[in-house]
Amino acid sequence: MLVMILYMYMVSKYVHGIKEHAWGQRGLRFYDPDFHIIEVSEPLSAVVKRFYDQGMTFEEISKKTMLSVKMAQRLHKKAISDN
């Protein structure tokens, strides 16, 4: 019951719903009961994998996400090993 009450409270107190940032990461922000802002976002490894699966090269992913090519490759490797 308490979990449901907290869930209903948080759902009604969004800073914003799901938003895609300029670098491609999706996330949302909401207020906790003390009105601190909580941000929940997808891992960057998921962002890199999504872009790669859409046909982007690591160089294009690097430009879009502002990550180095090496870091994009490392995050992609992590994403496929996590599945």
MITORKE-44698 format. One record per atom (N, C-alpha, C, O): x, y, z; residue number from 1. Coordinates in nm, 2 decimals, padded with zeros to 4 digits. Atoms other than C-alpha are relative to their C-alpha. Layout:
residues N
R      u      v      w resi
R      X      Y      Z  NUM
...
***
This chain:
residues 83
R      u      v      w resi
R  00.08 -00.12  00.00    1
R  00.00  00.00  00.00    1
R  00.09  00.13  00.00    1
R  00.06  00.22 -00.08    1
R -00.09 -00.11 -00.01    2
R  00.28  00.24  00.09    2
R  00.07  00.03 -00.13    2
R  00.08  00.14 -00.18    2
R -00.07 -00.01  00.13    3
R  00.46  00.17 -00.24    3
R -00.10  00.06 -00.10    3
R -00.05  00.15 -00.18    3
R  00.10 -00.06  00.09    4
R  00.14  00.25 -00.43    4
R -00.02  00.15  00.03    4
R -00.03  00.23 -00.07    4
R  00.02 -00.14 -00.04    5
R  00.09  00.58 -00.24    5
R  00.12  00.08 -00.05    5
R  00.10  00.19 -00.11    5
R -00.12 -00.07  00.04    6
R  00.45  00.68 -00.31    6
R  00.01  00.01 -00.15    6
R  00.04  00.11 -00.21    6
R  00.00  00.00  00.15    7
R  00.42  00.58 -00.68    7
R -00.10  00.10 -00.05    7
R -00.06  00.18 -00.14    7
R  00.10 -00.10  00.05    8
R  00.10  00.79 -00.72    8
R  00.05  00.14  00.03    8
R  00.03  00.23 -00.05    8
R -00.05 -00.13 -00.03    9
R  00.27  01.08 -00.55    9
R  00.11  00.04 -00.10    9
R  00.11  00.15 -00.15    9
R -00.11 -00.03  00.09   10
R  00.58  01.06 -00.77   10
R -00.05  00.02 -00.14   10
R  00.00  00.11 -00.21   10
R  00.05 -00.02  00.13   11
R  00.39  01.02 -01.09   11
R -00.07  00.13 -00.02   11
R -00.06  00.19 -00.13   11
R  00.07 -00.13  00.01   12
R  00.19  01.33 -01.02   12
R  00.09  00.12  00.01   12
R  00.05  00.24 -00.01   12
R -00.09 -00.11 -00.03   13
R  00.50  01.54 -00.95   13
R  00.12  00.00 -00.09   13
R  00.24  00.01 -00.05   13
R -00.10  00.00  00.10   14
R  00.70  01.52 -01.27   14
R  00.06  00.14 -00.02   14
R -00.01  00.24 -00.02   14
R -00.06 -00.12  00.05   15
R  00.95  01.79 -01.35   15
R -00.02  00.00 -00.15   15
R -00.06  00.10 -00.21   15
R  00.04  00.02  00.14   16
R  00.91  01.65 -01.71   16
R  00.00 -00.15 -00.02   16
R  00.06 -00.23  00.05   16
R  00.01  00.14  00.04   17
R  00.82  01.32 -01.87   17
R  00.12 -00.04 -00.07   17
R  00.23  00.02 -00.07   17
R -00.12  00.06  00.07   18
R  01.05  01.11 -02.08   18
R  00.04  00.10 -00.11   18
R -00.04  00.15 -00.19   18
R -00.05 -00.10  00.10   19
R  01.27  01.34 -02.29   19
R  00.13 -00.06 -00.05   19
R  00.21 -00.12  00.02   19
R -00.12  00.04  00.06   20
R  01.55  01.27 -02.53   20
R  00.09  00.12  00.00   20
R  00.06  00.23 -00.06   20
R -00.09 -00.11 -00.01   21
R  01.85  01.49 -02.46   21
R  00.08  00.01 -00.14   21
R  00.07 -00.08 -00.22   21
R -00.07 -00.03  00.13   22
R  02.06  01.64 -02.75   22
R  00.10 -00.11 -00.03   22
R  00.13 -00.14 -00.15   22
R -00.10  00.11  00.02   23
R  02.32  01.36 -02.70   23
R -00.07 -00.14 -00.02   23
R  00.00 -00.24 -00.03   23
R  00.07  00.13  00.03   24
R  02.05  01.09 -02.74   24
R -00.05 -00.08  00.11   24
R -00.12 -00.17  00.10   24
R  00.04  00.08 -00.12   25
R  02.00  00.97 -02.39   25
R -00.14  00.04  00.04   25
R -00.17  00.16  00.05   25
R  00.14 -00.02 -00.05   26
R  01.64  00.93 -02.27   26
R -00.01  00.00  00.15   26
R  00.06 -00.09  00.21   26
R  00.01  00.00 -00.15   27
R  01.54  01.01 -01.92   27
R -00.12  00.09  00.04   27
R -00.19  00.15 -00.04   27
R  00.11 -00.08 -00.06   28
R  01.28  01.17 -01.69   28
R  00.04  00.05  00.13   28
R  00.13 -00.01  00.19   28
R -00.02 -00.06 -00.13   29
R  01.28  01.38 -01.38   29
R -00.12  00.02  00.08   29
R -00.23  00.06  00.02   29
R  00.11 -00.02 -00.08   30
R  01.05  01.39 -01.09   30
R  00.04  00.04  00.14   30
R  00.16  00.03  00.17   30
R -00.03 -00.05 -00.14   31
R  01.03  01.53 -00.73   31
R -00.02 -00.12  00.09   31
R -00.11 -00.19  00.08   31
R  00.02  00.09 -00.11   32
R  01.08  01.31 -00.43   32
R -00.09  00.07  00.11   32
R -00.12  00.18  00.09   32
R  00.08 -00.06 -00.10   33
R  00.87  01.37 -00.12   33
R  00.05  00.13  00.07   33
R -00.02  00.21  00.12   33
R -00.06 -00.12 -00.05   34
R  01.12  01.63  00.00   34
R  00.02  00.11 -00.11   34
R  00.09  00.21 -00.08   34
R -00.01 -00.09  00.11   35
R  01.10  01.81 -00.34   35
R  00.15  00.01 -00.06   35
R  00.18  00.11 -00.11   35
R -00.12  00.01  00.07   36
R  01.45  01.70 -00.45   36
R -00.03 -00.06 -00.13   36
R -00.12 -00.14 -00.15   36
R  00.02  00.06  00.14   37
R  01.48  01.63 -00.82   37
R  00.07 -00.13 -00.02   37
R  00.19 -00.13  00.01   37
R -00.06  00.13  00.03   38
R  01.54  01.27 -00.91   38
R  00.00 -00.02 -00.15   38
R -00.10  00.00 -00.21   38
R  00.00  00.02  00.14   39
R  01.66  01.19 -01.26   39
R  00.03 -00.15 -00.02   39
R  00.12 -00.21  00.04   39
R -00.02  00.14  00.04   40
R  01.63  00.84 -01.41   40
R  00.02  00.00 -00.15   40
R -00.06  00.05 -00.23   40
R -00.03  00.00  00.15   41
R  01.80  00.79 -01.75   41
R  00.05 -00.14 -00.04   41
R  00.10 -00.22  00.05   41
R -00.06  00.12  00.05   42
R  01.90  00.50 -01.97   42
R  00.15  00.00  00.01   42
R  00.21  00.11 -00.01   42
R -00.15  00.00  00.00   43
R  02.26  00.39 -01.94   43
R  00.06  00.04 -00.14   43
R -00.01  00.02 -00.24   43
R -00.06 -00.04  00.12   44
R  02.49  00.54 -02.20   44
R  00.04 -00.12 -00.09   44
R  00.04 -00.11 -00.21   44
R -00.03  00.12  00.08   45
R  02.58  00.18 -02.31   45
R -00.13 -00.03 -00.08   45
R -00.11 -00.08 -00.20   45
R  00.12  00.03  00.07   46
R  02.21  00.14 -02.41   46
R -00.02  00.10 -00.12   46
R -00.07  00.07 -00.22   46
R  00.01 -00.10  00.10   47
R  02.22  00.47 -02.60   47
R  00.09 -00.03 -00.12   47
R  00.05 -00.03 -00.24   47
R -00.09  00.04  00.11   48
R  02.53  00.36 -02.80   48
R -00.05 -00.12 -00.07   48
R -00.04 -00.12 -00.20   48
R  00.05  00.12  00.06   49
R  02.38  00.02 -02.87   49
R -00.12  00.04 -00.09   49
R -00.13 -00.01 -00.20   49
R  00.11 -00.04  00.08   50
R  02.06  00.18 -02.99   50
R  00.04  00.07 -00.13   50
R -00.01  00.04 -00.24   50
R -00.05 -00.07  00.12   51
R  02.24  00.42 -03.23   51
R  00.07 -00.10 -00.09   51
R  00.05 -00.09 -00.22   51
R -00.08  00.10  00.08   52
R  02.47  00.13 -03.35   52
R -00.11 -00.09 -00.08   52
R -00.09 -00.11 -00.20   52
R  00.10  00.08  00.07   53
R  02.16 -00.08 -03.42   53
R -00.08  00.07 -00.10   53
R -00.14  00.01 -00.19   53
R  00.07 -00.08  00.10   54
R  02.01  00.20 -03.61   54
R  00.09  00.03 -00.12   54
R  00.04  00.10 -00.22   54
R -00.09 -00.01  00.12   55
R  02.31  00.19 -03.85   55
R  00.10  00.11  00.01   55
R  00.17  00.14 -00.08   55
R -00.11 -00.10 -00.01   56
R  02.53  00.47 -03.71   56
R  00.13 -00.06  00.02   56
R  00.14 -00.17  00.08   56
R -00.13  00.04 -00.02   57
R  02.90  00.43 -03.72   57
R  00.05  00.05  00.13   57
R -00.02  00.14  00.19   57
R -00.05 -00.05 -00.13   58
R  03.11  00.47 -03.41   58
R  00.05  00.15 -00.01   58
R  00.04  00.22  00.09   58
R -00.04 -00.14  00.02   59
R  03.24  00.80 -03.55   59
R -00.13  00.09  00.01   59
R -00.12  00.20  00.07   59
R  00.12 -00.07 -00.01   60
R  02.88  00.92 -03.59   60
R -00.06  00.00  00.14   60
R -00.11  00.11  00.19   60
R  00.04  00.01 -00.14   61
R  02.79  00.80 -03.24   61
R  00.08  00.09  00.09   61
R  00.03  00.16  00.17   61
R -00.09 -00.09 -00.07   62
R  03.09  00.98 -03.11   62
R -00.04  00.15 -00.01   62
R -00.04  00.22  00.09   62
R  00.04 -00.14  00.03   63
R  02.99  01.31 -03.27   63
R -00.14  00.03  00.07   63
R -00.15  00.14  00.13   63
R  00.14 -00.02 -00.06   64
R  02.62  01.27 -03.15   64
R  00.01  00.01  00.16   64
R -00.05  00.09  00.22   64
R  00.00  00.01 -00.14   65
R  02.70  01.17 -02.79   65
R  00.11  00.08  00.07   65
R  00.11  00.09  00.19   65
R -00.11 -00.07 -00.05   66
R  03.02  01.37 -02.74   66
R  00.10 -00.10  00.08   66
R  00.18 -00.05  00.16   66
R -00.09  00.10 -00.06   67
R  03.20  01.04 -02.63   67
R  00.11 -00.02 -00.10   67
R  00.09  00.01 -00.22   67
R -00.10  00.04  00.09   68
R  03.53  00.94 -02.78   68
R -00.04 -00.12 -00.08   68
R -00.13 -00.20 -00.03   68
R  00.03  00.12  00.08   69
R  03.52  00.67 -03.05   69
R  00.03 -00.12  00.08   69
R -00.04 -00.22  00.09   69
R -00.04  00.12 -00.09   70
R  03.71  00.44 -02.81   70
R -00.11 -00.02  00.11   70
R -00.14 -00.14  00.14   70
R  00.10  00.02 -00.11   71
R  03.45  00.50 -02.53   71
R -00.13 -00.05 -00.06   71
R -00.19 -00.14  00.00   71
R  00.12  00.05  00.06   72
R  03.16  00.44 -02.77   72
R  00.02 -00.15 -00.03   72
R -00.08 -00.22 -00.01   72
R -00.03  00.14  00.03   73
R  03.32  00.11 -02.88   73
R  00.00 -00.08  00.13   73
R -00.06 -00.19  00.14   73
R -00.01  00.07 -00.13   74
R  03.38  00.02 -02.51   74
R -00.14 -00.02  00.05   74
R -00.18 -00.12  00.11   74
R  00.13  00.01 -00.05   75
R  03.02  00.10 -02.42   75
R -00.09 -00.10 -00.08   75
R -00.18 -00.17 -00.03   75
R  00.08  00.10  00.08   76
R  02.88 -00.10 -02.71   76
R  00.04 -00.14  00.03   76
R -00.05 -00.22  00.04   76
R -00.04  00.14 -00.04   77
R  03.09 -00.40 -02.61   77
R -00.07 -00.04  00.13   77
R -00.11 -00.15  00.15   77
R  00.06  00.03 -00.13   78
R  02.95 -00.37 -02.26   78
R -00.15 -00.03 -00.02   78
R -00.20 -00.12  00.05   78
R  00.14  00.02  00.03   79
R  02.59 -00.34 -02.39   79
R -00.03 -00.14 -00.05   79
R -00.13 -00.20 -00.01   79
R  00.03  00.13  00.06   80
R  02.61 -00.65 -02.60   80
R  00.04 -00.12  00.10   80
R -00.02 -00.23  00.09   80
R -00.03  00.11 -00.10   81
R  02.78 -00.85 -02.31   81
R -00.10  00.00  00.11   81
R -00.11 -00.11  00.18   81
R  00.10  00.00 -00.10   82
R  02.51 -00.74 -02.07   82
R -00.13 -00.07 -00.04   82
R -00.21 -00.11  00.05   82
R  00.12  00.07  00.05   83
R  02.24 -00.90 -02.29   83
R  00.01 -00.14  00.01   83
R -00.08 -00.22 -00.03   83
***
